[in-house]
Amino acid sequence: AARRQLTPVMGTNMSSAPARTTGGLLRPSDALLKSGAVLALLAVWDLSARIAGSPTVFPGPLQCFDQIRLLIVRGTLPAAVQESFKTLIIGCSICIAIVIPLALLIAQNRLVAAVLQPMVRFVSCVPAIALIPLFIVWFGFSTTAVYATLFYTSAIPLLFSVLTGVQK
């Protein structure tokens, strides 16, 4: 099969070697450009907060960084991050434990595939954010609702990835 040639866009480098690195590090001009972009974003944020005039409604970057520092000093932020990672690991583990065997079953059994694939394709069309209110109604404001959301958002991509991997 003939390979389609890509025409380079003016000013781009189509060589196989990375153009903007030296020994795995960014060139100083690239690092300066990226740092400048971050500083410009912070300046726009600060200016917008000053124009808004109310730090309780729209705080600036200094107020946010100060509150982050306070949350770290109090131990609130590390505890919340630890709890979030724990929830994420448990939710993804549940998904992996259920979806991988199911995907292997679908990939290896035509009858199971014929029954489940239409349902999976239908469910995959529903965005996860649309189901969050239903999960809250069904499970309340609990970790179960979070696990259900994690399961739903990761199950379909994992299922399709395993199916594709097994079938190739």
Contacts in CASP RR format, 6 or more apart in sequence:
PFRMAT RR
TARGET T0000
AUTHOR 0000-0000-0000
METHOD contacts of the structure
MODEL  1
AARRQLTPVMGTNMSSAPARTTGGLLRPSDALLKSGAVLALLAVWDLSAR
IAGSPTVFPGPLQCFDQIRLLIVRGTLPAAVQESFKTLIIGCSICIAIVI
PLALLIAQNRLVAAVLQPMVRFVSCVPAIALIPLFIVWFGFSTTAVYATL
FYTSAIPLLFSVLTGVQK
6 14 0 8 1.000
8 14 0 8 1.000
13 19 0 8 1.000
18 24 0 8 1.000
20 26 0 8 1.000
20 27 0 8 1.000
20 30 0 8 1.000
21 27 0 8 1.000
26 34 0 8 1.000
42 61 0 8 1.000
45 60 0 8 1.000
45 61 0 8 1.000
46 60 0 8 1.000
46 61 0 8 1.000
46 62 0 8 1.000
48 58 0 8 1.000
48 60 0 8 1.000
49 55 0 8 1.000
49 58 0 8 1.000
49 59 0 8 1.000
49 60 0 8 1.000
49 61 0 8 1.000
49 63 0 8 1.000
50 60 0 8 1.000
52 58 0 8 1.000
55 63 0 8 1.000
59 67 0 8 1.000
68 77 0 8 1.000
71 77 0 8 1.000
72 78 0 8 1.000
87 143 0 8 1.000
87 146 0 8 1.000
87 147 0 8 1.000
87 150 0 8 1.000
88 150 0 8 1.000
90 147 0 8 1.000
91 146 0 8 1.000
91 147 0 8 1.000
91 150 0 8 1.000
91 151 0 8 1.000
91 154 0 8 1.000
92 150 0 8 1.000
92 154 0 8 1.000
94 147 0 8 1.000
94 150 0 8 1.000
94 151 0 8 1.000
95 150 0 8 1.000
95 151 0 8 1.000
95 154 0 8 1.000
95 155 0 8 1.000
95 158 0 8 1.000
96 158 0 8 1.000
98 151 0 8 1.000
98 155 0 8 1.000
99 154 0 8 1.000
99 155 0 8 1.000
99 158 0 8 1.000
99 159 0 8 1.000
99 162 0 8 1.000
100 158 0 8 1.000
100 162 0 8 1.000
102 116 0 8 1.000
102 159 0 8 1.000
103 158 0 8 1.000
103 159 0 8 1.000
103 162 0 8 1.000
103 163 0 8 1.000
103 166 0 8 1.000
104 162 0 8 1.000
104 166 0 8 1.000
105 112 0 8 1.000
106 112 0 8 1.000
106 113 0 8 1.000
106 116 0 8 1.000
106 117 0 8 1.000
106 120 0 8 1.000
106 159 0 8 1.000
106 163 0 8 1.000
107 113 0 8 1.000
107 162 0 8 1.000
107 163 0 8 1.000
107 166 0 8 1.000
107 167 0 8 1.000
108 166 0 8 1.000
120 156 0 8 1.000
120 159 0 8 1.000
123 156 0 8 1.000
124 156 0 8 1.000
124 160 0 8 1.000
128 149 0 8 1.000
128 152 0 8 1.000
128 153 0 8 1.000
131 148 0 8 1.000
131 149 0 8 1.000
131 152 0 8 1.000
132 145 0 8 1.000
132 149 0 8 1.000
135 145 0 8 1.000
135 148 0 8 1.000
135 149 0 8 1.000
135 152 0 8 1.000
136 145 0 8 1.000
138 145 0 8 1.000
138 148 0 8 1.000
139 145 0 8 1.000
139 148 0 8 1.000
END
